[in-house]
């Protein structure tokens, strides 16, 4: 097991600028949506993280024509899927597992999806019921992977109320509407990431929103497109968090996606008293991007409303670390979806921080932290969860003794250069491979 020993130093680089890897959610959607577009689509800056490598594995399994240009662009030919010879392995990507069935359900061949041990623990029944109502023929292992998908004979329109705010389920159903030509009406309990709606509109699909209801018109289709993927806000959130953990720090994060449904951490930090500037300067495929600038300031504890949770669902681990620095009590409820991530994330993060001396009241729906608190060093574990690994690495800013982070390679799932950026911009002494 890979272990990194992190030694915090008294002085850190006071100001830095950086760019982060391409957005995970948008790049996977761009690749999947291209499969249903009649013609060749282009991804200008394809990422290198593991989930995208799993997407390329999907393209290989389905014999989809694709290639990389001399400039590194990825070209994908749509509407040319072939019967896979073996199981399609999805690695650790729940996005692929929940969206790809919407494409495969209309194909004239059988297919089977499987994934890692962790992915096999992620619930798939949330997509299976509505997809089968549309007409999909899918068998599962009691609501989990592997999934066996057989050719369907007929399809129906769907009106469906989501039991939870889930961008993945929403995307799967909307994409099923594209694949089948059926009308899809989705009622959301609260807002979630809207990358799919933005990309669909840019690709020519007839989709619109009426309050919390999404409507995809019958016979909607997707046109081949050129995607420029903005920097991943969830990756940028690491350095935004770090800025408010150490006095005298200023960060400038460039070319970051500034989709309002991804900026929950920004809204939360502003409620806590943080000074953060967003500068929009470009929009590509309806996705805004720009620069985030922040400077250290004292934070105060806040109550986090449930409707904000879906907008910072991937940053809750970072919020727990920030709460240890804030003055007063920070509470959150409505986080029950986090128990279905790579790990039950609130529980895992709370237990790991408690190893460093943190005092946290928690359950599967939320937590309560009274700050500020000082941590001591110790041994912690990411448990294979990339978000947990990055948050625990930043928790070292609150300690005087070293932190030993087990399974530190987990961060490469979504941020392959995390440790390089961590070292370069923060000037920490770090040693790898210590037992």
Order of alpha helices (4+ residues) and beta strands (2+ residues): beta-beta-alpha-beta-alpha-beta-beta-beta-alpha-beta-alpha-beta-beta-beta-alpha-beta-alpha-beta-beta-beta-alpha-beta-alpha-beta-beta-beta-alpha-alpha-beta-alpha-beta-beta-beta-alpha-beta-alpha-beta
